[in-house]
Amino acid sequence: MEKAFVLVFALMLLMNFSFVFAEGQPWDALRPLDSFAQAINPLTTWIVFLLAAVLMFLSVTAWLRKKEKRFLFVALAFVFFFLKWLLALLDIYLSPGRFFSWAGGTIVELLIFLCLFLALFKR
């Protein structure tokens, strides 16, 4: 069943690419996928938010048990991850969708990467 789904999806994508390359720009093939992603954005945002909350809880619990700097940095990374997705949810439901910009999300991701980098290389 999964193979059939993947095959049908790949054929649809291939047909979409051939049509787009014949008449438009290469990135036009991504427009249907982007439209689909926009349609399910509230659902996927909730799913990622809940996963971030669970991972934040687990990482903070691990840090409280071990009290090692590595666990602290991992916990901080997941706290930032949780906050990013909390802001994304607030952006969907409480504003027109523009108070938490792409640039703001990039800064939060930079903090996440920094925390994970420190967790890897801190003794």
N, C-alpha and C positions, 0 to 999 in steps of 0.2 A: 504494500500500500504506500509506504513512504517513498519507495523507488518510483512508483507511478506519479506521485505528487511532484517529486523533484524533476522528473522527466517532463511533465506537462509545464511546470514553471520554467524550466530551461528552454523549452520550445517557444513558449510565449515571449520570453525575454529575447531569444534569438530573432523571432519574427519582428519584435519591436525594434531591435537594433538595426535589422536590415532595412526596415521602412524608414527609420530616422536617418540612417546614413545616406539613403537615396535622396531625401528631401530636406533635411535639416542639419542641425548641429549635433555633434556626438553626445553631448550631455542631455539632449532632449529625450534620449531613451530612459533617463532616470526619472523623468517627470511622473510617470504612473506610480513608480515606487515611492516617490516623495509624497504624492497625493494620498496614497494608502497610509504611509507613516503619519501624515498630518491627521488623517481621519481617526486613527487609533491612538493618537498622542496622549490624551488624558488617561487612557487605560495603561499604556506602557509607562507613563510617568508614575502612576500609583504603584505599579509592580516594582519599578526600580526603587522608589521611595521606601516601600516596605522591606525590600531586600537590604537597602542601606541601613534601615533602622535595626534590623536583626543583626547585621554584621557589626554595626556600631555597638550594640548591646554585648555581643559576644567578645569583641575586642576589648572593650572597657572592663568586662568581667575578667578576662584573661590578664589584663594589666593589674587589676586589683589583687589578683591571686599571686602573680609572679613578682610584681614591682621591679621589672627590668626596663631599661630605657628603650630597648627594641619594641617591647609591647606597648610602651607609651606612645612611640611614634606611629605604630600601626593603628592604635586607638585614635590618635589625632587625625590620621588620614581618613579613617571611617567617620569621624565626627564631621570633618569638612565635607565628605561625600554626602552624608546625611543632610547637612545644612544646605548644600547645593540643590539637592532634590526637594527639600522643603521649600526653598525659594522658588523652584520651578513650579511646584504645585500652587503656591500662592500667586505666582504669575499667571497661571491658567485661570484661577477662579476669582481672584480679587482685583485684577487689573485687566486692561485690554491686551495683556501679553507682552508688554515691553519694558517693565521696570527692571527686570533681571536680564541684562543684555548678554549677547554672546561673549563680549569682552569680560564681563563679570564672571561668567562661567569659566572662562579660560584662566583667570587669575586663581579661582578656587581649585581648578585642576592642577595648576602649577604648585599650589600649596600641598595638594595631595601627593603629587610626585616627589616633592621635596621631603615630605614626611616618610614616604616609602623608601626613598633613597637613604635617608638617615637610618631607618630601621634596618636596612640591609648592611650598612657599613659601620654602624655604631657598635662598639664593644661593650 
